[in-house]
Amino acid sequence: MRLRRALLVAITSAAALGAGGVIASALTDLPQDARPVQDPTAELNTQPATQAPTPPVVTPPREPAPEAAPAPVVPIPITPPNPPVVVVPEAEEVLPVEEAETGEEKAETAAEPTEVAEPAEPARRQRRRVAIVEAVDKITAETMRFAVEVGGRPVRFADSLIISARACEVSTPEEVVPDAIAYLEVRIQPRGLLQASEPREIFRGWMFASSPGVNGLQHPIYDAWVVGCRA
């Protein structure tokens, strides 16, 4: 009897542990609720640039004023000198042999190839771990700015909008406009643990923080766009 009871207790404990692992993995795959963040957009879209050392300030030495005699009371007349006469010699005739030699030298000079400098390799964009997304619910007028971890758990906004981030990078200091670019996947699925159908994908692609209207999410109920990237 004791052996049977021990076997029953062991089997029951193993079944409970297995069920707990399945439930834990299912909860991990579920999207987490969006939480608002308050990060300045200007700091998110800039990449720190290396500062050059400040050169020392060199003060030039001061020279003393020159000493001069006082001005005369009576004006002194000044007679300009006569301009020199320059005699231009007559142009000498150039022999045809010299003209031929000059033409050959010009042809050799033109045939020499010129070296072209190779362009410098452009700096690579830095990738960040978190994408900052802003979304709006057109029905309830709810607006929220929240963080989505790159490659992490998806984030749910409002009732059924689910956003996942695959990449997020910022522009280099060499670029004219500071920008943040993120690759997002957006799906629709009503809130709840037991779902009868898979979530429906409504967007997949790159979003640009400097131009939200270029490739942002435009849905009858939701609008979403990337704001920046965070380390």
Phi, psi and omega in degrees: 000316181295323179295320179296316180297319179297319179295318179297318180295319179295317180295318180296319180295319179296318178297320179294318179296318178298316179296322178295321178295320178296317180294320180296318179294323178294321178292328179293324180285344181288146179290146177267156181288145180288141177238133183291144175236154179234080178247133177296131183294325183296323180285334182288326188263012180246147178251130183299130180257147180287130181268132179283146179296142182284124180292147179292148180276122181254122179267119181292144179292145180272130178267140178290152179293139180291146177274136182223157178285152178294154181292143180289153180287318181263133178298142180259121179289141181239122180261120180291142179290158178291136181292141179289148179264123181256126179260119180270122180288156179289145181290132179275149180287138181266132181289151179298331180295317179296322178298320179295317179296320179297320178296320178294321178296319178297319179296319179294322179294321180289333182282344181291128181286146178263139180280132180257126180288137179285138180291148179290147180288127182290153179288147181271148179288147179271134178267141182245165186269339186228136175255134178262119185241144175240132183226157180222138174263114185289340181278312182264355182061027178275129178236135181212141172250120187222168183256142177233121181285135180289122181075007181260203181291142175292159183243134180259132176245136180059228188264325189216006182269123182239127185237133175236141179251133178252335179199153177204124182219156181245159183286161180273161177297340180285337182286149185291315184253123174292133187212160173230132183237131182227143175258115186239152172237126185239131180229163179240127176200126179299153182290140178151155180283313182266115181247133181280338183223162178286153178297144183263125181279131181242349179203145172202122179160188182270141174240146183242128181290327181287338180225082182296332182277355183287309184216042178275170178281123176237106185235154178302334182249322187239151167230140181212147178205158180275143181253322181181185179234149182226142181287000000 
